[in-house]
Amino acid sequence: MIVDPYNSRVREYFTNPMHCGDVAGGAIGYFEDQGIRLRLSAAIDGDTITRLRFHAWGCPHTIAAAEATCRRFEGGAAAELEDFETGQIMKDLAVPIEKTGRILVLEDTVRSLGQAIRDLTDT
């Protein structure tokens, strides 16, 4: 019996990533590890993330997780980036335990973006 490694949400986010791309002149978070590269860019108005985009080089779970992250945080307060939950995204996307490292790379990228936003707004 063949088991599908991707749930419906992973398939949806991977095949229709609405947030793929860059925000010109925005804050940028980037992290690379384990053969995965992730880049998040955001436009900020006050404390609100008005646009959030990603570039991801990795497996379907990585790309789906980046899309899910953009959907979750776009339109919210930049401070909410601190609420990124590795466990929740792994559960929502049914990420196998052996791919935990990929989601941790995303967590590091989100934290990098949060710092870039703080650097922009503190000046």
Phi, psi and omega in degrees: 000130179267127179257130179287121183282355184238129177280176185297326179292319177299314180299317179297310183292326180288319183276341181223066181283103183286346185246017179286133178137199182232156169253111181297130177074009182272177174288144185233134171241135183217142175207143179224130179191151176057031180078009180248137175236130178230139178224128174243137175228142187222142169262137184238136172233106187069244177251009184261134174277104184276331176217139179221124183229162181219157164233131181225132173244102183178194183285170178305324177297321180295313181294316178298320179294321177296317177297315179300321179296316178298316179298323182289318190260340179297131181091353180257179178288141179301328180298338180292344177303332178294344181271007179302127182243111179302313182299320182292317181291326177295321178292311182300324183259004181050049180285126179297148183305327180291350177255014179305321181302326179294320179288329175293327174296319176297317178302316178297324179292318177299317179296321177298318178296316178303318178293319179298321177294316178300319179298321180291318185279343179277348183270000000 
